[in-house]
Amino acid sequence: MPLLTAKDISKSFFATCALDNVDFALERGEIHVLLGQNGAGKSTLIKIISGAIRPDAGTITVDGKDAEHLTPIKSKLLGIATIYQEFNLIPDLSVAENVFLGRLPTKERWPHPVDWRKMRKDARAFFEQVGIALDPDAIVRTLSIAEQQLVEIAKALSVDAKVIILDEPTATLTRREISALFTLLKKMKKRGIGIIYISHRLEEIEQIGDRVTVLRDGKLVGTWNAGDVQINELINAMVGRAVDSTGNEDIRHQRKSDDVILEVRNLSDGRRIKDVNLQLRRGEIVGLGGLVGAGRTELARTLFGADKIVAGELRIHGNNVTSHSCRNSIELRIGFLPEDRKSEGLLLNFSVKNNISLPSLKHFNWFGFMRRTAENDAAQDYIGKLQIKTTGPNQEVRLLSGGNQQKVVLAKWLQTNADMLIFDEPTRGIDVAAKEEFYKIILECAVRGAAVLLISSEVTELIRMSDRIVVMREGRIAGELDRSEFDPERLLSLAFGQSSLQ
């Protein structure tokens, strides 16, 4: 008997069918990978299983028993735990307090104060038992993303979860952290825990998956044993066609230019960035690599004017810029796709149309009045070009899937026809077909003459897209490689600070 089954699950949001008679089953001690493009229905399915939303039709069983009218509380009582990309932690409490939140141990004597000593002792014993290396007294705010993820997993295991759902768990982790996570997941498998694993990194399937289920446009395409299916078969199943992954060597020579759009000398932000020197030329894609925390995002924010320049010189189109801000950057035709699209790239309660037009309001202004028809037409144009899955220009952005939200951020900067574009992890959390679309758009921006700074934690992405790669380490430029020098080992050597690049 499967640990969990979802049978004939259907769910619609107004005119949009998110799931159409989908079947899904999870065995004990299994890692079941759930794949699909953004908007395929993955998030809707796991929210139904976790009780966050109710299906229009279908049944769910856990351990052979019907689980009707699921709510988040009922789901937890049945042993289902969901770990989303945005963690559900209280940053100013300790690790132990977060793990035992809502069930802190108390002393027997009245008025039953919290038994802090017992809580720490129980936390340490539990961490040792499951092989999680965490300090129970550490404040969550001070932890890395990988450590915060371990806190979430510890919370789930501490209440004897039978089913754990992981949504893009490796999206922000380094290779070393991913390896540690996979080791922990394999231990959880041995304990009979069923794991639903959502990821867009297809190479992880052979490392961690037992079975794979693919959804497309809200429908079940199929389920395979991980060892019996090829990556290209899964890609075709996800998109319904073969994906064009051609490189950009054939047009690279067409966009060679010596026109420097941006130059910084000895740039510092007083915190993370130290003495950075960098040039971006017209029509060039410059990759920015380095480990998480190396200062890449901070450099991007400083170049765009979101963070202050404390020391150094910034020149745009050859002109020295003394007062730099986000507004100034927009006027200078610089666009920035931030790493955190929800808090920094979008107004979630605003419509798709309003978000796309936001940096270009002057373009739609007519003597103090908004040209609503022109704004609507522009949004409709980009919805078509970028294949944004939405009910229309007036739909609120918060109702879109993560990948489609990312496309809205991209659309708003393409609308400005920027001379320089900064992409900070533009393909994180989006599916393989959307990645290819993003790659083509980035290349088109370079072909029309824009300078592109591409920040990515994926070495293969940097090597594929970049004309040259700059590597950061501890807030400084650790080295720069021309295309003829591209090599994964050389890039990682620079990122980790190894003295030899042989």
N, C-alpha and C positions, 0 to 999 in steps of 0.2 A: 504494500500500500504506500503510495507517495506521501511524503511529509506534508506537502501542500499542493492543492489543485485549484485552478481557476477555470471554470467551464462556461463557455458561451458568454463571455463578458462583453457587454456593449455599453458605450457611453458617448453621448453627444453634448456639445456645448452650443446651444442655439442651432445654427445651420451647419455647424462643423461636426462631422462624425469622427471622434477621436479613437474609438475602438469599435470594431464590428465583429461580434461573435468570435472572440479570441479565446483559445485554449492554452493553458500553461500548466506545467507540472514540475515540482521540485522534489527530488529524492533526498533521503537522509545522507549526510556525509558527501554531498555533491556541491560543486561550484558550477552553477548554471549561468552562462553568459547570455545577457539579453542585448541584442543589437538592433540597430535601425537608424535611419536618418533622423535629424531633428524634426519633430512633428510627427514621427511615425506612430507614437502612442506609448512609448516606453514609460515616460513619467506618469502618464495617466494610469497605466496598469499598476505600477508600484504604489501609487497613492490610493488606489482602490484596495490593494492587498493590505496596506498599512492603515486603512480606515479613514484616511484624510478626506476622501470623496466617496460618494456612493454610486454604484453602477446603475444604469437604467435597466439592465437585464443581466442574468447569469448568476452562478453560484460559486462560492469559495468554501473549500473544506480544509481543515487543519487536523492532521492525525485521524482522518476519516470522519470527522464530525463537522456538520454544517456550521459555517460561521456567518450567520445572518446579521444584517444591519450592523456591520462593523463600524466602530468608531476608533480613534487612536487609542483610547483607554482599553477597549475590548481587545484590540489587536495586540497590545502589549501583554495583556493578561493571557492571551493565547500563545505568547512567546515569540511574537514578531517584532523585530527591531529594525528601524530604517535609519541609515546614516547618509544624509544628503550632502551635496557639495558645500552648502552653507551650514556649518556645524551649529548644533543646538546646545551651546555651552554658555555658562555665565563667566565672562572673562576675569572678573575681579575676585572670584572664589578659587580655592585650592583645587588640585586634582581630586583629592579624596572627597571634598564637599560636592563636586560635580558628579562623581561616580555614585555617591549615596544620596543625591538630592531627592527630597521627598520621603526618605526613609532613613534619616540620620539616627544612629543608635543613641538611646537615652539611658540615663542612670535610673535605678529602681526607686530611689528616694524622691519624695515630692519636693519641688514641682517638676521633676523629671527633666533636668537639664541635659543638654547634648553631652554625650560621653566622647569627647574629642580624642582621648587617648585610645579608646577602643576603635574608633573610626579609622585612625591612622594605622593601628595594628592590623585591623581587618583588611585595609587597603593594601598594605605591604604584603600580607600573606596571600591575598588574591592575585596580585601582580606576579608574585613568584610562581604561583601555581599555573598561570596561563602563559608565562614567559613574556610579560610586558615590562620593559625597562622604563619605569616612571617613578619620580619622586612624589609621594602623596602630598607633601607640603608645598610643592611648587604652585605658584599662581598661574592659572591657565593663560592669562594675557602674555606671560613671558615665554610661552612654549612655541616651538616651531609648528608649522602646519602639520607635519607628519606626527608630531607628538600630540597635538590636539586631536588628530584622527584616532590615535591610540586610546585617548581618553574616551572618545565616543564608543569605540569597540569595547573597552573595559566596562562602560555603563551597560552595554547590551549583554555582555557575558555575565555580569554580576547579578542579573535577574534571570539567569538560566534561559536566555533566548534560544529558541529552536531554529528560527529562521532569521537570518541577518541579510538585509538588503543594502548593498553598497553602490552608491551613485557616483560614478567617475572618481573612484578613490585615489587614482594615481595622477590626476590632472596637474597637481602642483608639487609633486614629489620628485626628488632627485633619484638617480638610478640606485644609489645605496639604500635610500629610504623605501623604494619600491621593492627591492630584494628582501628587506626586513619585513615589510607588510605581507609579501607572498609567503614567507616562512611562517608567519603567524596564521594566515588563512589555512595553510596546510595542516597546522596543529588543530585548528577549529574543525576541519573536515574529519580528522581522526576521532574527534569527540562526538561525531554524528550530527553536527550542525549543518543545516542546509543554507547555502549562500547564493543569493541572486546578485550577479555582478554585472553592472552596466558600465561599458567603456567604449570609447571610439578608437582606442589603440588596439588594432586588430592583431598586432604581433604578440599581445599579452595572452591571447586565447590558448596557444599551444603551451605557454608557460604555466597557466593556472586553471584553464577550463576543462570541464568534463563533458558538458553538452552546451550547444549553442542554439538559441532561438532567435529568429529574425522576424521583425515586424516591418511592414511597409504600408504607409497610408492607412494606419489603423487596423490592418488585417494581418493575420498570421501567414507568413510565407512558408515556414517550415522549421523543424527542429532536427539537428544532426548531432552525432557524437563528434566531439572536437577533433579527434584523431582521424576522422573519415572525410573531412571536408577541407578544401583548399581555400586560401584567403581570397583569391579572385572569384571563386564561386559565391562566397559570402558577400562580397562587394556587389556582384551582379544581382544577388537576391535582395540586397538592401535598396538598390537604386533601380532595379528592373531593366538594366542595360549595362553594357560595358563602359567603364569610366576611362576617359582620355587622360592619361597621365604623362603626356609628352613634355619634354623639358623646354627650356627657353634658349638653347644654344643658337638656334637658327636666326633669332632676331637680336641676339645680344650685341652684335657689332653695329646694329642700326642706331643704337642709343648711346654710343660713346660720346662723352662731352667733357670739356675742361671748364665749363661754366660752374663755378662754386656757388651754390645757393646758401649754404649755411657753413659757418666756420666758428669753432670755439677754441680759445687758447687759455690754458691753465685754469679751466673752469672748476669752481668749487661751490657747494651749497652750504658749507659750514657744518654739515653733519655726515653724510655718506659719501658724497662726490668729492674727489680730491685731484686737482691738477689735471683735468681731462683735456686732451687735445684731439680734435676731430674735424673732418671735412666731409660734407655731403655735396655731390655734384649732380647736375641736372641729368635725368635719365638713368641714374645709378641706383641699384638696390644694395644697400650696405647692411649686412647681418650683424646683430649685436648679441654675442653669446656670453656665457658665464653661468656660474651656479646661482641658485636661488639665494638672494641676499647679497649678491655681488655689487648691486648698485645700478642695475640696468633700468629698472622702473623709475628710480629716483632721477637718473640722467634724463630719461624721456620727459618726466614731469618738469624738470628744470628747463629743458629746451623749449617746452611749450609755454612756460611761464606760470605753471601751477605752483611751483616751488621757487623760492627766491634765489637769485644769484648773489653769493656773498663775495666772491673774488673771481677774477678772470675777465676775459673779453668775449663778447658774442657779436658776430657779424652776420647779417642776413642780406643777400644780394650785394655784398661788398660794403654795406653801410653798418656802422657801429651802432648797436642797440643798447641804450643806457637804461631805459625804463621798460622792463619786460613783464607782460601779464598775459593771461589767456585771451583777453579782448584784443590786445596788441597782436598776438599771434594770428588770430583770425583775420585781422586787418592786413597782416603781412602774408596771408594765404598759406598758413600752416595748419594742418589737421592732425588730430591725435585720437587714435582708438585706444582707450585705456585698458589695462588688464582686467579691472573690475568694472564690467559694463553696467551692472545694475546700480551701483552707488555713484559712479563717476561719468558714465557715458550716456545715461538715459534719464528721462523723467517718466517713471513707470506708470503714473496715473494719467499721463497725457497720451494723446492718440499717436498712431504711427505717423500721420501727416504732420502733426505739430513737432514731433521729434526730428523728422527729416528736415524741416524748414528752419529749425532753431538757429543754426549758425549763419543762415542766409536771409534773415528777416529783411535786410535792406533791399534785397532783390525782389521781394514780394510787396514792398511798401509803395503806395501811391498816394502822395500828399497826406501822409499820416494814417492812411487806411490800408488794411491788408487786402491784397488781391486773392481772395479765397479760392476762386476758380483756378487761378494759376498755381496756387499752393497745392490744391487737390490734384491737379493734372501732373505736377512734378512728382508728388508722392506715388501716384498711380504708375507713372513711368518707371520709377525705381522698384516698385513692388514687382513689376513685370520683368525688368532687367535682372534683378537679383533673385527672382523666384521666392519672394517672401510669402510664407504661408500665413495668410491673414484673411479675415472676412471682408476687409476693405480699409481704406485710409483712415477711417474714423475709429477703428478698433483700438482699445487701450493696449499699450505695449506690454504691460504686466501680464496680459493674457496670452502672449506668444511664448513659444518654446525658446530655450536658451540660444539655440543656433539662429533662429529668426530674429531674436533681439539683437544679436551680433550683426546681422545683416542690416538692421535699421541704423545702428551706429555707423556702419560703413556707408550707407546711403547718404546720411546727413553730411559726411565729409566729401563724398564724391560730388554732391550738389554744389559745394563751394568751388570746385575746380582748383583745388589747392596746388601750389607749387612744390610743397613738401608735405609728406605724410609720414607720421610716426605710428607704426603698428606694434602694439605691445601684446604679445601672445595672441595674435588674431585668430588662430585656429584651435585654441584650447576649448575643449568641450563640444566641438562640432564634428559631424560625421564625415566620412571619407569623401562623399560626393560634394558636400559643401566646401570641404578643404580644397578640392580641385577648382571649384568656382572662385574661391578666394585667391588661389594662386594666379589664376588667369586675370583677375581684376587687378591684383598687385602688379603683375607684369604689364597690363594695359596702362596703368598709371605711369610706370617708368617709360613706356614707349611714347606716350604723349609729352614726356619731358619733365615729369615730377621727380624730385629726389625722394627716395624711400628709405626709411630706417626701420628694419625688420628685427624685432626682438623675439627670440624664441628659445625655449628650453629643449627643443627637438633638434639634435645635431643634423639629422638627415634633412630636415626642413631648411635649415640654414645653408647647407651645402648645395641643395637643389636650387634655391632661389637667389642666392647672393652673388654679386660680382666680386665683393671682398668681404671678409669677416673680421670684425673687431671683437676681441675677447676682454671682458672686464673681470677683475678680481679685487675684492676688498675696496671698492670705490675708485679704482684706478684702471687705466688701460694696461692690460697685461701683455698684449701683443696684437699684431694685425697680420692676416694672411691674404695673399692674392689667390685668385681662383686656381692657379697652377699648384698652389701649396695646400689646397684643401685636403684634410685628412682627419677623420674622427679622433684618432689618438693624439694628434697635434693639438686639436682644439681642447680636448679634455686635459691634456698636459698643461696648457696655458691656464685653463680654468682652475685647476687644482694647485697651480703654483710649482709644478715640478721643474727642476732646473734643466733637465735634459729633454729635448724634443726628438731625440733619435728614435 
